Amino acid sequence: MYRLAVDVGGTFTDVVLQDEQSGQIVATKVPSTPEDQSRGLLAGILKICAEAHVNVSDIRTIVHGMTVATNAVLEGKGAKVGLITTAGFEQILHVARSWTPAPVTAWIAFLKPDPLADLELTRGAKERMTARGEVHVALDEASVREQISELYDAGVESLTVSLLNSYANPQHEQRIRSIAFEIDANIPVSISYEILPEFREYERTLTTVMNAYVRPVMQRYLRNVEAHLQSEGLGSRVSIVRSDGGLMSVAAASERPVHTMLSGPSGGVTAAASIGTRTGFRNVISFDMGGTSTDVALTYDGQPRVSRETKVGVFPVKSPSLEVVSIGAGGGSFAHVPLTGALRVGPQSAGAVPGPACYGRGGEEPTVTDANVLLGYLPPSLVGGEMKLDPEAAKTSVLRISEKLGIDVYRAAKGIYDIVNENMYGALRVVSVEKGYDPRQFALLALGGAGPLHANALANLAGSYPVVIPPTPGVLSALGFLESDVRNEFSRTFIQTQSQMHLETFIAELKALSEEAERWLEAEQVAKALRSVTHEVDVRYFRQGFEIPLQVSVDMLQQEGLGVLKQMFDEIHERTYGFKMDMELEVVNLRAVAVGKVTSPVAPMLALSDEDASHALVDAEHEAYFDGEFRRTPLYDRARLVPGNQVEGPAIVIQKDSTTLVLPGFVATVDVLSNLVITPVSTVVE
């Protein structure tokens, strides 16, 4: 039997097939189909089954990472959303937090985006809960029924209910949902207590509105996927990847699509953490460069960082996600010279259609890929020979840049390569230096179709060595999905200072959340032996505006008491911000994280051979551009390299899903797990 993972990207759809008994991996790529991503998904499944000579009925599980929800928000193609909030708070999405982007020049010209739920489609329910969860004003059901009918008559396709203080008592929200279903059971209703049962009404409302905004789009997409799979006779269990790297069922994704906003990048982070741990580098910065964007994330001591808030476009969404910084820098990113006369790269991209000029699909604008072709960093064809590249078209496109700058076309191409590297270095600093971590203490793990082509240069900028190139870097996000566990979070607001808290009450609240998590794992059909529940506590200095999550356990609290929270918080606060304070702590949220372990076969370690890599040589006379001149840069076939082989730079290692560039002064060694490990020549032990 087989497990299959699919990662739908902006340019390519990556597919990985894994034999459950041997652990053997087969990977392929197909062009994405933005008009209906389910078509590209099916095409990828059929292609890999044909290449691996596998019957589609032998696929037991399909794990799917997607950008459906994200694209719906970024492109403004979500549903028409109605919002019901507490009377007097109808402008909550407009008031927001009054934040604008820095610096001053940005907020002066800042155009505040329109909320995802129009004010004319917002209604105030006559009701009121106190912060203690007590009914202050009873719900006026007749008025709410009339308001919902008005919204549905106005064409609302998805309804949001987010009432003040509902995190303390959801009774009114639940009753409004029941009334909505009585009026029209076919219109989906999202209530804030189920999406984000925490205080801060703006974040709770916005996150719930976003869930409602993308919910019909997600439901249509998942129906299309299931229809395509059924048409081909696939009865496989389908799991959807969450933003925090976990898995959820199709039914759960249909109900809470807001948890899939960073579904795609999370797979690469999960895989990078796993590979880093197996290779002995528990501190890893993963660098995922695709055709449209680059995602950078940090793993410390084998654990990827998890954020409680992420941004989708300009909207802050409070949903658990792996802490990923994304920038518009990919192989398809356009190079251009604005009025300032300085060369710029991105964020606009050629995408899958028409793609870079060298693809020969009608693209004319210069891109990063065109620069790489011109510099000789890319081989004559990609995807195992399926996609032929046009060097002349690449040169013609880059000439537009060189003529504007008045420089040689190869210098212009090298400038494009260098600038996109600097852009990505900026993202790398955001996840490391700005979080209190020194990038020189981390290995750099490259993935994505274009990542290995730029990884060596990026490591030079950051001082992050070694550079690790996994066996299948171009489809590593999809491979990471196969290592993802079933996961969900259950939280509640619990605002008390440390001096007010009683240990017994505190532990009882955590245990109540554990029971809720266990019930969910049971519903997801996770075997008891594979379940685990951990706890987190959001803590801040008293009256501080932001919290830091601390991982705790009931046993630890029973043994060390509540005082351990202060010790843990001070340590993290000092490392992150450079100082700590002699001030009382305040707990604001409690959380239980439910995990159902998914067993996945691991590739075996191989025996080391000698250093000679000449048997993998494809073209000994190939040339590439370095330091102002073309130098002999041999091409090696990665499929022929075995553990122990060494490739000295300058050199290029080609494979079906990616291309690795080894710069002059560096050497790439194949380790026992078939990773390429790039280090400066001076550090290689003779």
N, C-alpha and C positions, 0 to 999 in steps of 0.2 A: 504494500500500500504506500501511497505518497501523500505528502503535504505540499501545498502550493501557496506562494505568497505573491501578491501583485501590488506594485507601487505605481500609481498613476501620477506622472509628473507633467510639467507644462510642455515639454518637448517630446519625451519618450515615456512609454509605459514599460516598466521593468517587471520581469516574471522570473521567479526562482522555483524550481521543483526539487524536492528533497525526498530521497528514498528513506523511509522510516526505519528500515533494518540496517542498512549500511551507512547511512548518513551522507551518501554521495549527492553532490549538488550539480544541477544543470541550470544554466541561466540563459536568458535571451532578452531582446528588446524589440518593441514594435513602436511605430509612431503613435503618439497620443491622438485622440479624436475629440477635440474640444467641444464640438457640437453635440456629442453624446458619448461620454467617457466609457459607458458600458460596452460600446462596440469595440473600442480599443482593448478593453479588458478581455473580452471573449476572443478577439483575434490573438492576443498574447497567449491565452491558455491553449488554444488549438495549435498555435505554432510550436510551443515548447513540447507539447505532447507528441507532435509529429517528429520533432528533432530527437526526442529521447525515446521514441518508439514505445510510448506508453498509452494505454487506453484511458480515455477520460473518465471512465467509470472506476478506475483504480485510484482516483484522487479522493482521499477521505476527508481532508480539511482544506479550506481556502481561507487565507488570512489577507485582508484587503486594507491597505492604507490609501487615503484619498484626499483630494482637495476640493470636493464638491461644496462643502459648507463655506470654506474660505473664499472660493471663487464667487459664490452667490453674493457674499457681502462686498467683496472688492469690486465686482462688476455691477452691483446694484440690481441684481436679478432675483431677489428674494420675493417672498409673498407679501401681500397687502395685509399689514398687521393692525389689529385693534388692541387697545390697551385699556384695562380697567384698573384704576388705582384708588386709593382713599380720597374721598372728596376733599378738595383744597390742595391736592398735590398733583394736579393734572399736568403741570409744567415741569415735572421732575427731570425728564430727559433733556429739557432745554436749559434748566438751571445747572445741571451736571455738577462739576467740581470747580468750574471757573478756571480750569487749567488751560494754558496755551503753550505751544512749543517754544523752546529756547533756540537761539538767542533773541535779543530785542528785535532784530530785523525780521525774524520769523513771525513773532506774534503780532507785529504791526500789520503785516499783510495776511494774517491768518484768517481764513474763511471758515467759520464754524460749520461743520457738516450738518445736514438735516438729520434728525433722529430717524431711526428705522421704523418708528411708529408715529404717524402724523398726529399733530395736536387735534385736528378735526376728527380723528378716529380714536380719540382718548376720552374716556368717561370717568367721573369720580363717583365711586360707590358710597352711599351713606352708611358708614360703619366706622368703628374705631376700636382697636385693641391697644392696651397699654403695653409698655415695655416688659411688664411682668407676665403678659399673656392673659390678662383679665379683660373681659368685654366691658368697654366703656360706653360704646354706642352700638346697639344691636343692628344687625344687617337688615336693611330695607329690601326685602326680596322682590317686592312688586316693582320697585324702581329699577333694580338691577335687571330684572327680566325685560323691562321696556328698553333699557340701554343696550342690552345685548342684541335685541331684535333690530334696533336702529343700526347698529354696527354691521350686522349681517345683511341688512337691506342695502347698506352702502357698499357692499362687495368685499367685506373683510374675508380673507382666506385662512387666517390663523389668528387665534385670540390669546392674549397674554393677561394674566391676573397677577398683580403684584401690589399687595396692600401693606400699609405701614405697620411695622411690628409683627408681621405674620410669621417671622422666624420664631417668635415666642409662642404663638398659637395659630395654627393654620386653619382653624375651624371655618372662618368666613371665606377663605380662598377655596376650600374644598366644596363649600356649599355653592359658590358662584359657578364653579366648574360643573357641578351637577345640573344647575339650572341651564347652563349653556348647552349641555348635551341633550337636555329635554327639548330645547328649541331646535337644534340641528346637531345630530350625533356625528355627522361627517366632517365637521370643521374641527381641526385639532386645537386643544386648549393646553397651554403651558402655565403652570402655577409656580410662583417663585419659591415656595417652601420645598418643592421637589427638585428644583434646579439648583438653588443656592440658599439654604436655610440659615443665613448669617445676617448680622446687622449691617448697616450702611445701605440705606434704601436705594441710592442711585446705582451703585454697582450691582445690587441684587436685581433691580428692575431692568437695567441695560442688558445684563446677561440673560435674563429670562426673555426679554424682547428679541434678542438675537437668536435665541433658541427657536422662538416662534417664527422668526423671519426666514430661517433656513429649513424649517421642519418640512413643509410641503415639497420643497425642492429635493431634500434628502429622501423623502418617502417615495417620490417618483423615480429617483435614480435607483434606489434599492429594489423597487418593483421591477425596473428594467433589467437589473442584474439578475434577479431571480428568474425572470422570464427567459433571458438568454441562456442561463445555465440549464433550466429545465428543457429548453428546446434541443440542447445537445446531450441530454440524458445524464446530467451531473446532479447527483443527489447529495453532494458534499455539504458538510456543515460549514457555514460562512461566518467568520468572525471579523469584526471591524476594529481597526486600531484606534485607540484613544490618543489624545494629545499628550498624556503622561506616559505613553509607551505601553500601556496595558491593552487588554482586549475586551470587547463587549459584543453581545449578540446583535443580530440584525434588528430584532425588536427593540433592544435598548437604544441602538443608534437612531432608530426612527423616532423614539420618544425624546432623546436628549442629544441631538446632533451637535449642540454647542461644545460637547466634549471631544469633537473630532476636528476642531479648528486647526491644530498642528499635527494632524494624524501622520502626514507624509514624513516630515523631518524626524519624528520620534524614532522611527525604525533604525535610521542611521546611528543615532545616539545610543540606542540599546545595543546594537551590534558592536559599536566602537568600544563601549564599556566592557563587553564580554571578551572581545579580542584583546584589549589591553590587559585584562586580568590574566588571560591564558598565556600571554607573551611575557608577563612579568612587569608590565608598565601600568600600574594601577592609577597613575595620574596621566590622563590623556585629554588632549584637545582634539575633538573631531571636526573635520573640515570637509563639508559636503558641497561640492561645486557641480551644479548641473548645467542645463542649457539656458535656464532663465534666471536662477538665483543661487546664492551661496548661503548655507546654513552652518553656523559655528556653535559648538556647545562644549562644555567642560565637564569632565568626570574626575572627581577627587576621591582617592582611595577606593576605586572601583564602583562608586555610586554617582550616577548622573545627578546634577542639580535639578530640583523640581521647583517651579515657580507657581504661585497661587494666582498670578494675574499675567495675562499676555495681551498683546495688541493685535487686532485684526484691522488693518488699515489704520484709521485714526481712533478706533473705538477700543477702550480698555475693557477687556473681558475677564471676569473673575472666574477662572476655570482652571483646574490643575493641569499643568503641562510641563514637559521637560523644558528647561531653560535654554532656549535656542534664540540666537540672534540671526535674523535673515536680512540680507541686503540684495539689491538688484545688481548682482555681478555674476554672470554665467557665461558659458561659451557663446551664447547668442547675443550678449550685451553689445549694443551699438557704441562705436567710438565716434566722437564728434568734436568739432572745434567751435565753441560759442563765440559771442562778440568779444569776450575777454582775450581771445587768442590762445587760451591754454587748453591743451588736450584733455578731454574728459571721456570716461567710459561708464556707460549705464546711466540710470537704471533701466531705460527702455531696452526691449529685447526683440529679436526677430522671431522668437518662439519656434513652434513646430512648423508653422506656415507663415511666410515662405522659407524661413530659416536663413542661416548665413549664406553669403554669395557663393562660397565654394561648394554648397550642396547642389547647386544647379537647379533650384526650384523657383527661380524668379527673384530671389533676394539680390539687392544691389548695394545696400549700405554696409560699410565695414564693421565687422564684429571681432570679438576676441578669437573666435575659431579661425576666422580668415587670417588674422595676424599669426596664429600658431602654424597654419599651413605655410604661409609665406616664409616664416623663420625656419621651416624644416622640422618643427617640433612634432608635427603630426605625420603619420604615414600616408601613402597615396589613397588608402581606403579605410573605412571604418566598419564596425559591426561584422568582423570576420570576412571582409571583402564585399559585403552586400551593398555598401554605400560608397561609391566612387567619389573622390573629391576633385575639384577643378582648381588647380593652382593659379591658372591665369585669371579666373574670375576673382579669386582672392586678391591677387595683385592689383587688378583694376579697381577693386573697392578700396583698398588701402591707399592707392594713389590719390584718392580724394583728400585724405588726411595729409599726406606728405606734401601735396601741392599747396595746401592752405598754410602749412607750417614752414614751407620752403626748405625741406630736408629730404634726404635720401629715403626711398620707400621702405628699406629694411630698418632704418633707424626709427621710422614712424611705427612700423610693426612692433619693434622692440619696446617703443614707448607705450603702446597699447598694452603689451604684456606686463610691463613694469607697473603701470598705473592701476590695472585691475588687481595686481598683487598688493599694492598699497591699500586699496579699498578694502580688501579682505583682511589685511593686517589690522585695520581699524576695528573691524568686527571682532577679531581675535582678542584685541585689547579690552573690548567691552566685557567679554565673558571671563577674562583673567585679571588683568591689572586693576580694572575698575571694581572688581569683587574682592580684591585683596590677595590675589594669587600671582606668583611670578611665573610667566610662561616658560622660563628657562628650566623650570622644575617639572615640565610636562613633555611627554612625547606627543608628536603630531601625527594623527591618524587620518589619512586622506581617503575620501570616498567620492562617489559621483563619477559621471563620465569624464568630467574635466579636472577633478580634484588632483589625481596623481600627476597631471601635467604641470601643475603650479605648486605642488606641495614642497618640493625641494627649495624653491625660491622663497616661499612663505616662511619656511623654517629658518632660512638665512636671516630674514627680517626679525623674527621673534626669538631666535636662539633656542627653539624647541627641537631637541634631538632625543632619540632618533626619529626619522620619518618612517612610519609603518604603512605599507601599501598592502592591504589584504588580498587574498587570491582572486576575489571577484569584487573589486571596488566599485565598478559601475552599477552594480545591482545590490549593493550592500544594505541599502535601506530596506529593500524587499527581503533580503536575508535576515535582517534584524527582526522583521515581523514574525519570523518563525521562532524566534527566541523570546517573544513577548508573552507575558503572563496575563491571565484574566485578572482584571483589576477594577476597583471602584472605591469611592470615598464617601464617608458619611460624617456629617459635621453638624454642630449646633453652637450657637453663641452662648458663652458663659462668661460674663463680665464681672470679675471680682479681683480685688487686690490680694496680694499674698497674705496680708495680715487678716483679711476677712475670711479666707478659705478654711474649710475643715477638711482634713485629709480623707476622712471616710466618705464625705459627700462628693469630693472630687473623684475618688476612685469609683464610686457608684455611677457617676455620670459617664465615665470612660467605659465601664462594663456594659452600660445600656447601649452605647454606640456599638460595642463589640457584638452584642446580640443582634442588632440590626444588620451588621455586616455579615454575620454568620447566616442569617436568613437569606440574604441576597446570594451568597455563595451556593447555598442549597438550591435556590431557584435557577442558578446558572449551571446546575448539575456538575459541580466540582466535587470530586471525591474528597472525603474528610482528610485523608492522609496528605492531600496536596493543598490544603487550605492553611492560610496564616492571616492573622489580624494584628496590625501594629497600630500604635497611637501617636498622635502629634498634638502639640499644644501651641497655639499662637500667643506669643508673649511680647510685651513691650514695657518700657519704663512708664510709670504712672503718668497718664495724660499725654503720652507720646502719640504721634499721628500714624505711625507704621509699626507693624508687628514682624517678628521673626519666628518661624516655626521651629519648635524643638521636638525631637523624637524622644518619647518617654515610654516606660513600661510600668505596668501595675506592680510588678515585683520590685523594680527600682524605687518606686515611690514608697512602697511599704517598708523597704529597708533603710532608705536614706531620708525620707520625709520630703516636704515641699521645698526645703532649703536648697535642694539640688537644682531647682529651676533657676535660681539666681546665679549659681556658679556656672551653669551651662550657658545662660543668656549672656552674662558678662564676657565670657570667653569669645563667643561668636560675634558679639557687638564690637569688641575691641579689634578683632581680626578684620572685620568688614569695614568699620568706620575709623579705626585708629584710636578709639578711646572707649572707656566705660564710665559709668556714673554710680555714685553712692546714693541710689534712689530705689524706692520700693518698686517691685514689679506688679504688673497687672496682666492677668490672663483674660483673653477676649474670645477665643474660639477653641473648641475641642474637636478632635477628628479621629476617626477610625479608618484605617486603610486596609481594605480587604484584597487579598491576593490569592489567586488560584494558580498554582504552579503548573506550567505546561512543559512536559518532558519533550526534549528535542535531541536527536542523536548528534554527537559531537564528532567532528572529523578527527581521525587518529593522527598521532605524531609520527613523522617519517624519519628514517635513518639519514644521517648526514653523508653526503658524498664529498668529492674534492672541490676545489675552488674553480676549476676550469669550466667556463661557460661557452666555449667555442662551438660546441655541438648545437647550441641554440641560436647561432648567428644566422640572420636572414639576409642582411645586406651590409657588407663590411665597408662599402664606399659611400654610404649615405652622408650627406653634409647638413649641418645646422648652424645657425648664426649665434655666436657668442662674442662678447667684447669687441664688437665692431667688425667682425670678419666671420666667414664661414669656415668651420672646422670639420674634420672627419668625425662623424658621430654614428657608430654602428647601430643597426637595428637588431634586436633580439626578440625571439618568440618566447613569450612567458610560459606557454604550455610545455615547452621543452626544458625549461629550467627545473632543477631539482635542488632539494635542501643542501646547503653547503656551497653552491655555485656563487661566484662573485662577478659583478658587472661594474667595471670602472667607468666613471664619467669622463668626457661627455658620452652619453649613450641613451638610447631610447628603447624601452621595453614595450612591445605591442601585444595586445590581447583583444578578444572579441568585444569586451564591454568597456575598455578604457585604454589609455596610453600613459606610460610613466616616463617622465624626463629625469635623467640623472645628470646633474650639472657637473662641469669640470671641477676637480678637487674633491669629489665625493665617490663613494662606492656603495653599491647595493648588494646585500647578501641575502640569500634565500634561507629562512630559518626552518625549523622542523615542522612548523605549521603551514609552510609554503607562503608565508608573508615575505614581501620584499622589505628589508630593513636598510634604510639609507642613512649613512653616517659620513662625517668628514674623513678623508683618507688618513689624516693624522691620528684619528682615534682607533683605527683598525689595528688589532694586535696581530703581529706577524706570527 
